[in-house]
Amino acid sequence: MQGGNPGKNAPSAGVAGLEQHILDLLEEAGHRLTGPRVQLAKAVSAMAHRPFSGEDLYEDLRRRGVGRATVFRTLKLLQDLGVLSRLHMEDGCQRYIVAPPGGPADADHRDRLICRRCGRVAYLDQCPMEESMARVAEQLGYHIESHHLDIVGLCADCHGAETAGAG
Protein backbone atom coordinates (compact mmCIF):
# COMPACT_ATOMS: atom_id res chain seq x y z
CA MET A 1 0.00 0.00 0.00
CA GLN A 2 1.26 3.46 -0.83
CA GLY A 3 1.50 6.01 1.98
CA GLY A 4 -1.39 7.01 4.18
CA ASN A 5 -0.65 10.71 3.80
CA PRO A 6 -0.69 12.05 0.26
CA GLY A 7 1.78 14.77 1.16
CA LYS A 8 4.36 12.09 1.87
CA ASN A 9 3.92 10.78 -1.67
CA ALA A 10 4.56 14.13 -3.28
CA PRO A 11 7.78 14.74 -5.20
CA SER A 12 10.77 15.32 -2.97
CA ALA A 13 11.52 18.75 -1.54
CA GLY A 14 8.02 19.14 -0.10
CA VAL A 15 5.66 21.91 -1.10
CA ALA A 16 8.16 23.72 -3.33
CA GLY A 17 9.03 20.47 -5.11
CA LEU A 18 5.36 19.65 -5.71
CA GLU A 19 4.65 23.16 -6.93
CA GLN A 20 7.50 22.92 -9.44
CA HIS A 21 6.35 19.43 -10.50
CA ILE A 22 2.85 20.82 -11.24
CA LEU A 23 4.26 23.77 -13.18
CA ASP A 24 6.56 21.46 -15.18
CA LEU A 25 3.65 19.17 -16.06
CA LEU A 26 1.52 22.10 -17.20
CA GLU A 27 4.32 23.46 -19.35
CA GLU A 28 5.15 20.03 -20.83
CA ALA A 29 1.48 19.65 -21.77
CA GLY A 30 1.66 22.94 -23.68
CA HIS A 31 -0.20 25.17 -21.22
CA ARG A 32 0.92 28.71 -20.45
CA LEU A 33 2.14 29.38 -16.93
CA THR A 34 -0.08 32.36 -16.19
CA GLY A 35 -0.01 34.18 -12.87
CA PRO A 36 -3.27 32.55 -11.72
CA ARG A 37 -2.02 29.06 -12.64
CA VAL A 38 1.21 29.63 -10.70
CA GLN A 39 -0.82 30.80 -7.68
CA LEU A 40 -3.08 27.76 -8.00
CA ALA A 41 -0.10 25.38 -8.18
CA LYS A 42 1.27 26.97 -5.02
CA ALA A 43 -2.09 26.69 -3.22
CA VAL A 44 -2.62 23.05 -4.28
CA SER A 45 0.89 22.22 -3.08
CA ALA A 46 0.17 23.80 0.30
CA MET A 47 -3.02 21.71 0.60
CA ALA A 48 -1.36 18.44 -0.44
CA HIS A 49 -1.57 16.99 3.06
CA ARG A 50 -5.39 16.78 3.10
CA PRO A 51 -8.41 16.55 0.80
CA PHE A 52 -9.77 19.92 -0.33
CA SER A 53 -12.76 21.12 -2.29
CA GLY A 54 -12.73 23.39 -5.30
CA GLU A 55 -14.59 25.90 -3.14
CA ASP A 56 -11.83 25.73 -0.48
CA LEU A 57 -9.28 26.52 -3.15
CA TYR A 58 -11.40 29.24 -4.73
CA GLU A 59 -11.98 30.96 -1.37
CA ASP A 60 -8.23 30.94 -0.78
CA LEU A 61 -7.41 32.33 -4.24
CA ARG A 62 -10.21 34.78 -4.93
CA ARG A 63 -8.66 37.34 -2.56
CA ARG A 64 -5.70 37.32 -4.92
CA GLY A 65 -7.87 37.94 -7.97
CA VAL A 66 -8.13 34.39 -9.30
CA GLY A 67 -11.56 33.71 -10.77
CA ARG A 68 -13.85 30.77 -10.08
CA ALA A 69 -13.76 29.56 -13.71
CA THR A 70 -9.96 29.56 -13.69
CA VAL A 71 -9.86 27.54 -10.47
CA PHE A 72 -12.28 24.86 -11.67
CA ARG A 73 -10.85 24.62 -15.21
CA THR A 74 -7.35 24.23 -13.78
CA LEU A 75 -8.51 21.60 -11.25
CA LYS A 76 -9.93 19.59 -14.17
CA LEU A 77 -6.68 20.06 -16.07
CA LEU A 78 -4.60 18.90 -13.08
CA GLN A 79 -6.86 15.88 -12.73
CA ASP A 80 -6.39 15.07 -16.44
CA LEU A 81 -2.61 15.37 -15.97
CA GLY A 82 -2.73 12.89 -13.07
CA VAL A 83 -1.73 15.43 -10.40
CA LEU A 84 -5.08 15.33 -8.63
CA SER A 85 -7.52 12.59 -7.88
CA ARG A 86 -11.17 13.20 -7.04
CA LEU A 87 -12.74 11.81 -3.89
CA HIS A 88 -16.46 11.35 -3.45
CA MET A 89 -16.88 11.73 0.30
CA GLU A 90 -19.56 10.13 2.42
CA ASP A 91 -21.19 13.53 3.03
CA GLY A 92 -21.88 13.80 -0.71
CA CYS A 93 -19.19 16.42 -1.31
CA GLN A 94 -16.49 16.03 -3.91
CA ARG A 95 -12.93 16.76 -2.87
CA TYR A 96 -9.52 16.59 -4.50
CA ILE A 97 -6.33 15.07 -3.25
CA VAL A 98 -2.81 15.11 -4.66
CA ALA A 99 -2.30 11.76 -6.37
CA PRO A 100 0.87 9.81 -5.63
CA PRO A 101 3.53 10.09 -8.32
CA GLY A 102 4.50 6.96 -10.19
CA GLY A 103 1.06 5.43 -9.76
CA PRO A 104 -0.60 3.15 -12.26
CA ALA A 105 -0.35 4.09 -15.92
CA ASP A 106 -4.10 4.76 -15.85
CA ALA A 107 -4.39 7.79 -13.56
CA ASP A 108 -8.14 7.15 -13.20
CA HIS A 109 -7.54 3.67 -11.80
CA ARG A 110 -6.26 4.21 -8.30
CA ASP A 111 -7.98 1.99 -5.80
CA ARG A 112 -7.83 3.47 -2.34
CA LEU A 113 -8.86 3.39 1.30
CA ILE A 114 -10.46 6.63 2.52
CA CYS A 115 -10.98 7.64 6.14
CA ARG A 116 -14.52 8.95 6.53
CA ARG A 117 -13.51 11.17 9.45
CA CYS A 118 -10.23 12.89 8.51
CA GLY A 119 -10.09 12.18 4.76
CA ARG A 120 -6.72 10.40 4.88
CA VAL A 121 -6.18 8.32 1.74
CA ALA A 122 -4.04 5.22 1.26
CA TYR A 123 -3.56 3.90 -2.26
CA LEU A 124 -3.57 0.17 -2.95
CA ASP A 125 -0.61 -1.23 -4.87
CA GLN A 126 -2.77 -3.87 -6.55
CA CYS A 127 -6.44 -4.01 -7.43
CA PRO A 128 -8.15 -6.60 -5.24
CA MET A 129 -11.05 -6.91 -7.68
CA GLU A 130 -9.39 -7.47 -11.09
CA GLU A 131 -9.84 -11.24 -11.28
CA SER A 132 -13.42 -11.16 -10.03
CA MET A 133 -14.35 -8.34 -12.41
CA ALA A 134 -12.76 -10.11 -15.37
CA ARG A 135 -14.66 -13.29 -14.57
CA VAL A 136 -18.02 -11.52 -14.20
CA ALA A 137 -17.42 -9.40 -17.31
CA GLU A 138 -16.64 -12.51 -19.36
CA GLN A 139 -19.76 -14.28 -18.08
CA LEU A 140 -21.96 -11.31 -18.94
CA GLY A 141 -20.21 -10.34 -22.18
CA TYR A 142 -18.93 -6.98 -20.94
CA HIS A 143 -15.74 -5.24 -21.97
CA ILE A 144 -14.49 -3.30 -18.93
CA GLU A 145 -12.94 0.02 -19.86
CA SER A 146 -12.18 1.33 -16.39
CA HIS A 147 -13.24 1.21 -12.77
CA HIS A 148 -12.39 2.67 -9.41
CA LEU A 149 -12.68 1.23 -5.94
CA ASP A 150 -13.00 3.43 -2.87
CA ILE A 151 -13.10 1.59 0.43
CA VAL A 152 -14.43 3.91 3.14
CA GLY A 153 -13.77 3.37 6.83
CA LEU A 154 -11.65 4.76 9.64
CA CYS A 155 -7.87 5.10 9.58
CA ALA A 156 -5.95 3.77 12.57
CA ASP A 157 -5.74 7.19 14.26
CA CYS A 158 -9.46 7.96 13.90
CA HIS A 159 -10.47 4.43 14.88
CA GLY A 160 -8.32 4.73 18.00
CA ALA A 161 -9.85 8.10 18.85
CA GLU A 162 -13.37 6.77 18.30
CA THR A 163 -12.67 3.67 20.39
CA ALA A 164 -11.14 5.77 23.19
CA GLY A 165 -14.14 8.11 23.14
CA ALA A 166 -16.57 5.19 23.41
CA GLY A 167 -14.86 3.72 26.45
N, C-alpha and C positions, 0 to 999 in steps of 0.2 A: 504494500500500500504506500502511496506517495503521501508525504507530509500532511499532518493535520492542520497546519496553518499555512494558508496560501502564500503569505508573505515570505515564509521560509523557502518556498519553491521559486521565488522570483530570481531573475538573473543576479549574479553576485554584485556586490557593492551597494546593496540595499535600494533605497528609494531612488537615489540618483542613477543607479545602474538600470533599474526598471524603467525610469523615465527615458533614458537614452535608448534603451531597447525598443520602447514604443515608438519613439521618434524615428529610429532607424527603419523599423518595419513600415511605417507610414511612407517614408521617403522611398524605400525600395519598391513599394507598391505604386509609386508614381503620384503620390499625393503631396500637395504643397504643405510646408510646415508654417502655417499661419500662426499669428499670435494666439488666437483662441485655441488652436489645436495644441500648441506648446503648453498653454495653461492647463488644458484638459489632461494632457499626459502627466503633468506634474501632480494634479489633483488625484487622478486615478492611482498614481504611484503611492501617494500618501495614504490612500484608503485601501491599499493592497492587503492589509492584515485582517479585513473583515468584509462581509457582503455589504453592498451599498445599492441604493436605488438611483435611478436616473434623476429623480427629484432631489435626492440628497446632493448629488453632484451639481445639478442646476442651481440649487440654493447657494451652494458654496461659490459658484462661478459667476452668477448673475451680478453680484456686487462689483465684479471686475469687468462688466460689460459683455460677457459671453451670453449669447442668446440661447433660448430653449431649443430651437431647431438645430443649432450647431451642436449642442450637447447630445441630443438624441441621435442625430445623423452620425456623429463621431463614435458614439457608443456602438451603434450597429456596425460601423466600419471596423472598430476594434474587435468586435465579436467575429466578424468575417475573417479577420486576420489571425484569429486564434489567441488573441491577447486576453479577451474576456470570455467568460462562460456565464450563461444566464441560469439563475436559480428560481424555481417556482416554490415559494415558501408556503408553509402550512396555513398562514394567515391570508393567502390568496394574492399576496404582493409578489411582484417580480423584482429580483435583485440581481446584481452582477457581482462576479468575483474574478480576480485575476487568475487565469488558468495557468497550471504549471507548465513550464517550458519543457520541450522534449517529450510531450505527451504523444498519444497515438497520432498516426498520420491523419486520421479523420478527426478534426478538432471538435466536431459535433458529438463524437462518441467518446464521452468521458463518463464512465460509471462512477458514482460517488456516494459517500455516506454524508448526510447533512444533519447537523445538530439542530433540532427544532427550537432550542432555547437561545443559543448564542450565535448560530449560523456557521460555526466552524465546519469546514469541508475537508474530507479526506478522499483522495482519488484512488480507485482500485487499479491495480496493475493489470489485472486480467478481468475479462467479462465473465461473471459466473453464469450467465444465461445463454451463451453462444450455442452450445450443443443442443440444449432444449429448444431454443428458437429455431434452429436449423431443422430439427426433427419435425416440429409442428408445422413449419412452413412447407416442408416437403410433403407432409401428409395432406395439407390443405391446398397445395398448389400455389403458394405465395412465393414471391421473390422479395426478400427483405432488402430494402435500400439503406435503412439506418434505424437506429433506436437509441434510447438513452434510459438509464436506470438510476433513479435517485432513491436511496434507502434513507428514510427519515427516522431519527431516534434521538437519543441523548449521547453526547460525547462523555468521556470518562469524568471530566471535571464537573459538568452539569449534572450527571447522574449522581456523583458523590454529593454534590450540594443538595440535590433533591432528596436523596436518601437521608442525609444528615438533618434536613429540615423536617422530615417525617418522623424522626425518632425522638 
